[in-house]
Amino acid sequence: MEEKLAGGFVNTVVRKGDTVLRTPGDRAEFVHDLLGLLADWPGAPRYLGMDGDREILSFLDGYVAWEEPRKPAVHSPGCLRSVGRLVREFHDLTAGTSLAGDEEVVCHNDLSPKNTVYSADGTRATAFIDWDIAAPGPRIHDLAFICWQYAEPGTPQYVASQWRALLDGYGPADTQGLVDTILWWQTRTWQGIESAASIGDSAMTRLVDLGVPAQIRESTAWITTHSAVLAAELGEGGVG
């Protein structure tokens, strides 16, 4: 018996026993190879093959952030550090491999609370899902993305403290240009959504109707305004 899972905005995802069935993305071959590389790492689902035109993945049990009621612990410093540690683990597992190619690592490129599985109480990140747009890249790409996606709104000092928790969890890294990379991601994202919507992509049209590009532009404006303070709070240039 198949049970539709919540949270799949672009893709329909169902659970069948201890497996998940979903339509593979455009980069499915690369993603399946990546999940094969990470097969012994508990932080990602295992690729188990195909069922017709759907890929079969192992089901990862735990709390996911679209479930209600929301667990505030996911924004605690300890939980944010656990996110950073998980990113470090898979970055290091992919570094120097053929999948990373000439880049530092393979990046997930879509890390957010909704693509994270947490412990039942929401105090610790245990795995990442939705690897469809993973690709070779520099470590700073995922580091900037998690700072954008996992931080709650607040004062510049509060936001910087959340970024610091994420980066402390990750460990030693060159974070020079972190703020600029966050702004690059945000601009790339809202422009990509609007461009795809303009040519009839239904999922991206829904995002436009929900005001997502406008929300991202607001965040971009806020970070731009406070960029000097954020960079100073982090002591941008290196962590660890």
N, C-alpha and C positions, 0 to 999 in steps of 0.2 A: 504493500500500500504506500502511495506517495503522499507526502505532506508538504504543501507549499510553505516555504520559509519566508519570514518577513525580512525586509531590508533590501531585497534585490530591486533597485530602481531601474537599472538599464536592462537587467537580465532576469528571467524567471528561474528561480532556484528551488528545487524540491529535495526533501529528505526521503530516503528509502532505506529503512533499517539503520545501519551504521555507515551509510554512504550518502553522498550528495550528488545529484545529477543536475547539470546545467549546460547551456549552450556555450561552446568554447569561443574565445575571442579570436580576433584576426591574427594574433601572434601565438596561436595555440601550440605549434610545434616547439617554439622556444620555451614557452611556459612549461610544457610537459617535461622538456629536458631539464629545466631548472628545478622543478619539483622532484624529479628523479635524483638530481644532485643533493637535494635537501631531504631525501627520503628518511634518513636516520635522525633528522633534527625534529624535535617535537613542535617547533614553532610554525609549521606550515602543514597544510593537508597533503596527503599522499595522492599521487595520480595513479588510478587503478585501471585505466583503460577507457574504452568507449562503449556506450549503449546506443547503437544507432548513430544519430547525429548529436548525442549528448555525451559530454565527458563525465567520468565517474571519479569522484574524489572521496577521500575518507572524511567522515563527519567528526568535527572537533567540538567536544562538549564544553560548555562553559557559559558565562554571561556575555551577551553581545549588547552593545550600547544603544540599539534601537528598541530594546525591550523596556516595558514600563513595569514598575516605577524605575526611573533612572537612579543609578547608584552614584552618589556624589563622590565616592572614594576614587573613581576613575580619574579625577582631577587632583588627587592628593600628590604631594611631592614624591612619596614612595612609589606610587603607581606610575607616575611620569618617568621616574628613573628606570622602572622595569621595562617601559616602552623603549627607552634608549638602549638598554642592555640587549633586548631582542633584536633591534636593528643592527647593533654591533655584531651579534652572533652570526646573522645571515650574511652581512657584508663580509666578514672574515672568511666564512665558508666559501664564498664565491670569488674572493680575491685571487688573482693569478690563474684562474681557470679559463678554459676555452670560451665559456659563455660570457665572461667579462671582456674577452678580447683585449684590446689596447687600453681599455678603461680601468679604473681602480677596482670596481666591483660591479655586481649586478644590483641595480636599484629597483625597489618595488614601485615607486612613482605614484602611489595612491594610498599612502598610509594615513589613516584617520581612525577615530574611535569606532566608527561604523564598520571598519574593516579589521577590527581587532577582537579577538576572543580573550575574555578576562576570566580570572578565577570566580567562583560562584558569588563571592562577596564584593567583587569589583575592585579589589585592592591590588591586583597584580595582572599585568598583561602576560598571556601565555602563548598566543599564536597570532599570526596575521593571515587573512584570507584575501580573496580577489586579487590574484597576481597577474591579471590579464594584460596589463601594460608594463610589466617588468621589462627592463632593458639595461644594457651596459651603461655605466655612467660614473661620475665622481661621487664620492661619499657625501659631499656637501648638498647634493640634490635631495637625498632623502632626509638629511638633517634639517634643511630649510623647510621641507614639506611638513615634517612632524611639528616643528615649531609653529608653523601656520595653523595646522589642523587640530592639535591637541590642547592648545592654550585657551583658557577662558578669557573673555574680555575683562578689562580692568584698567588700572593705572599703568603707565609705562613700566613702573617699578615692579608691579605685580606680574605683568606679562613676562617681563625679563626674568623674574624668579622662576616662572614655569619653564621658560626656555632653558634656563640654567639646570633645572632638574632633569630635563630630557637629555641635555648634553653631558651632564655629569654621569648619567646612567650609561651613555655611549662610551665615555672614556676619552683618552687622548685623541685629538683630531684637530686638523687645521680648519678653523671656522672663519677665516678671513673672508669677508664678503657675504656673510650669512644674511644680513638684512637685505642686501641687493638681490640675493638669490631668492629670498622669500617674495620680494616684489616681482621678480621675473616669473616665478611660478604663478602668482596671482594674475598677472597680466596675460600670460599664456593661457590660463584656464578660462577666464571670462571671455577672452577673444575667441577661443576655440569653441566654447559653448554657443556663442552668438553666431559664429560662422557656420557651424553645423546646423543650427536651427534655421538659418536663412535659406538652406538648401533642402529643408524638409525633414531633417532627422527628428523623429517624434519624441525620443527621450530627451534630446537637447531642447526641443520646443517646450516640453513640460518644465524643464529647469528655468527657462526664460520666463514662462508664465508664473512660476513660483518666486521670481525675483532674485534668483541665485546670482546671476552676473552683477546685478546692482549691489547685492550684499558684498560680493567680493571687491567691487570697486570702492565701496565704503571702507572696507578693511585696508585696502591699498592706500587710500588717502590717509587713514589714521596712522599706519606704520610710517608712511612718508613724513608726516608731520612730526612724529616722535622718533625718527630714525636715529638722530644723534644721541638721544637719551638711552634708547634701547642698546645701541652699540657700546656706549660708555658703561652701562650697567653690566654688560657681558664681558667687558674688556676684550672686545673682538680681536681675534687673531689666533687663539688657540685655547683648548680646554684640556685640563688634566696636567 
